Amino acid sequence: EIVMTQSPATLSVSPGERATLSCRASQSVSSNLAWYQQKPGQAPRLLIYGASTRATGIPARFSGSGSGTEFTLTISSLQSEDFAVYYCQQYNNWGTFGQGTKVEIK
Amino acid sequence: QVQLQESGPGLVKPSQTLSLTCTVSGGSISSGDYYWSWIRQPPGKGLEWIGYIYYSGSTYYNPSLKSRVTISVDTSKNQFSLKLSSVTAADTAVYYCAREIVADAFDIWGQGTMVTVSS
């Protein structure tokens, strides 16, 4: 099983600031990596797939990078609606998720 | 616009079988471009992929759950279903159905349904 590790567990950021979330895979997943956003009481929403491709309708302030075992999700200027939990998921070998990073208001 | 909707009992007794159905609307489950998946999330915890089915009936399960999981598809009803046997309190979770682009990410999710295992 490929283990996905996200850091930090919680990120405190002020509106308008930049947020950088990390995700590490226990072995290479190539670019088979997705990011999801989940708000309380809602299903996850796909943000990024293929490590760096934004899903339909996702604002340009969300960007993904990385390959192999190290990945990053960057939110360039946090809006109020961006405070949520973010999960990475590898789909190189069936599917495993990271434990999530909560982005909270500072 | 494709939508997914989970349905099934919200309460299951320990040792019994959890059964859920996902109804797909706005598109055909028989499209060869997608896998149809189940994912769960225990209260306050992260996401766990359970398994998927292809419209042809081919399945792939999370090895940690494989002995207890069965996923089936009914193309005539545009539905797919999950059965999880011998449940315990550890199986209490929100269960989501989701569409997975073949060898890619989960692009559409149902709203989720809470299932509690308790006597």
Chai-1 contact restraints between the chains, C-beta under 6 A:
chainA,res_idxA,chainB,res_idxB,connection_type,confidence,min_distance_angstrom,max_distance_angstrom,comment,restraint_id
A,A34,B,A105,contact,1.0,0.0,6.0,A-B,restraint_1
A,A43,B,Y96,contact,1.0,0.0,6.0,A-B,restraint_2
A,A43,B,W109,contact,1.0,0.0,6.0,A-B,restraint_3
A,A43,B,Q111,contact,1.0,0.0,6.0,A-B,restraint_4
A,A43,B,G112,contact,1.0,0.0,6.0,A-B,restraint_5
A,P44,B,W109,contact,1.0,0.0,6.0,A-B,restraint_6
A,L46,B,A105,contact,1.0,0.0,6.0,A-B,restraint_7
A,L46,B,D107,contact,1.0,0.0,6.0,A-B,restraint_8
A,Y49,B,D104,contact,1.0,0.0,6.0,A-B,restraint_9
A,Y49,B,A105,contact,1.0,0.0,6.0,A-B,restraint_10
A,Y87,B,L47,contact,1.0,0.0,6.0,A-B,restraint_11
A,G95,B,W49,contact,1.0,0.0,6.0,A-B,restraint_12
A,F97,B,G46,contact,1.0,0.0,6.0,A-B,restraint_13
A,F97,B,L47,contact,1.0,0.0,6.0,A-B,restraint_14
A,Q99,B,G46,contact,1.0,0.0,6.0,A-B,restraint_15
A,G100,B,G46,contact,1.0,0.0,6.0,A-B,restraint_16
